[in-house]
Amino acid sequence: MSKDFIGGANMPPHVRIFPRGIRLNVSEQMLEFRPRFGLDRFFGPWILERRQVKLIYRQQRGLNSFHSIGIVVSDDVWWSFYTNRPEEVLDCLEAFGYPIDSDARRKRRR
């Protein structure tokens, strides 16, 4: 079983895709980032296996309507997923057993 979300992503060191340009597929085994609009024929997919994910947290954003969910891979590498439905994504990740930062729910935009 898996669930898809549409958003944007920053995948270091060189991949950054605009909002609505990425499909994130969440499953118990992995997080799969795939370009949309036919670009998946040329790029990706980028996969993070569950064992690689150390922590998932909510990043503070400015006045942008998209929120960021940070995914820590190692001490110096983290990925970001931009979404306008962060609570739904966090709920799904938590349901699949990914490690969620305990402060992630407190950083809601008011």
C-alpha positions in Angstrom: 0.0 0.0 0.0 1.2 3.5 -0.8 0.0 7.1 -1.1 0.9 9.8 -3.5 1.4 13.6 -2.9 2.1 16.4 -5.4 4.6 19.1 -4.5 8.1 20.3 -5.1 11.4 19.0 -3.9 15.0 19.9 -3.1 17.3 16.9 -3.3 20.9 17.8 -2.7 23.3 18.4 -4.1 21.9 19.6 -7.4 18.2 18.7 -7.9 15.6 21.3 -7.2 12.1 21.0 -8.7 9.4 23.7 -8.6 6.1 23.2 -6.7 3.7 20.8 -8.3 6.6 19.3 -10.3 7.1 16.2 -8.2 5.0 13.2 -7.2 6.1 11.8 -3.8 5.1 8.2 -3.3 5.1 7.1 0.3 5.2 3.4 1.2 6.5 1.4 4.1 9.7 0.5 2.2 10.7 3.8 0.6 10.0 7.4 -0.4 10.0 7.8 -4.1 10.3 11.2 -5.8 9.3 11.2 -9.5 9.1 14.2 -11.8 5.7 15.0 -13.4 4.6 16.4 -16.8 6.5 13.7 -18.7 9.9 14.6 -17.3 10.1 11.2 -15.6 11.1 9.8 -19.0 14.4 11.7 -18.7 15.0 12.2 -14.9 14.5 10.2 -11.7 13.1 8.5 -9.9 15.0 9.4 -6.7 14.5 7.0 -3.9 15.1 7.2 -0.2 14.9 3.8 1.4 13.3 3.8 4.9 16.5 2.8 6.6 18.1 6.0 5.2 15.5 8.3 6.8 16.8 9.5 10.2 14.1 12.1 11.0 11.3 14.0 9.4 10.5 17.5 10.5 8.5 20.6 9.5 10.6 23.5 8.2 9.6 27.1 8.7 8.8 28.9 5.5 8.2 32.6 4.7 5.0 34.0 3.2 5.0 31.2 0.5 1.8 29.1 0.4 3.9 25.9 0.3 5.2 24.4 3.5 8.4 22.3 3.7 8.8 19.0 5.2 12.5 18.2 5.9 13.9 14.7 5.6 17.2 14.1 7.4 19.3 11.5 5.6 22.6 12.0 7.5 24.3 14.7 9.6 25.0 16.9 6.6 22.3 15.8 4.0 18.6 16.6 4.1 15.9 16.7 1.5 12.9 18.9 1.4 9.4 18.3 0.1 7.2 21.4 -0.6 3.5 21.0 -0.1 0.4 23.0 0.6 -1.0 20.1 2.7 1.8 19.4 5.3 -0.5 17.9 7.9 -1.8 15.2 5.5 1.8 14.3 4.4 3.0 14.2 8.0 0.0 12.0 9.0 0.8 9.6 6.2 4.5 9.4 7.0 3.7 8.8 10.7 1.2 6.1 9.7 3.8 4.3 7.7 6.2 4.4 10.7 8.7 7.0 9.6 10.4 8.9 12.5 8.6 12.2 12.9 10.1 15.1 15.0 7.9 15.6 18.1 7.8 19.4 17.4 6.6 18.9 13.8 2.9 19.5 14.8 3.7 22.7 16.8 5.2 24.5 13.8 1.9 25.1 12.1 1.3 28.2 10.2 -1.4 30.3 11.9 
